[in-house]
Amino acid sequence: MKRELVLSQNSIKTLSQCSYKFKIKYVDRFFWNDFSPKNREYNEGLKQGVDYHMRIRRFFQNVGHDEGMMRTKLSTIKSSYIENGYKLYNEFKINSFYKGRYFVADIDMLAIGEDEGKIYADIWDWKTDLVMPSQSNLENRMQTKIYLILTYEMIKSRYPDFDARNLRMKYYYPRIDSYSRDIKFSKAQYLMTKKMIDAYLIEINSIVLGNTTSYRIEKGACKFCEYNKFCDFSELTNRK
Ligand code: SF4
């Protein structure tokens, strides 16, 4: 039985870079690891990231006593939320269904609070990278757009008066900085992201139905693509 296509920030980011890669990876489900140094480095980074996320989760859930965590900015963040009566949801999963497609977002921590009858929410993402991206890079990330829109719709379905401006995405890079990088949301951004998703859905449906004959490939996307050794559409080969 063919598995249902579930869309995430990763799959939509792939689609935005190369619609053929989206097809082979997420529609045909042909996963490939090229064992390149870059790929090995990436997998090593993932392992470290899993450990670090576990420590943060344990810290926010009051499991054990982590002296190292207590000394980080996370300690202040945690106390501030608790003092203000926020509810903290660690490793929170959002499942959503839109225009016949499933969407999913795995959020490291969602903080939701109320003040004078208004709902406020922060989406936290813990990063273990050693390079700090620019603010515009963070703002334009697919992760930022997808997490914000899915969280906004989820909260709004429960609190219809929820104001988009009371939602923020917060990236935290504890290995290089002690302050989060915040991205505000707005109704205008909501509408723009919705328009972007609608356009991608047209493309996705065409790929899934097998109606796509030519693919959209972002310039430079093939250079670090794990499929580039055998891909017929790769700009690194002349096999087109
Ligand atoms: S090698 Fe290039 S064209 Fe082929 S899947 Fe990767 S990014 Fe797309």
Boltz pocket constraint, residues with backbone or C-beta under 6 A from the ligand:
constraints:
  - pocket:
      binder: B
      contacts: [[A, 17], [A, 18], [A, 19], [A, 20], [A, 21], [A, 217], [A, 221], [A, 222], [A, 223], [A, 225], [A, 226], [A, 227], [A, 228], [A, 229], [A, 231], [A, 232], [A, 233], [A, 234], [A, 235]]
      max_distance: 6.0
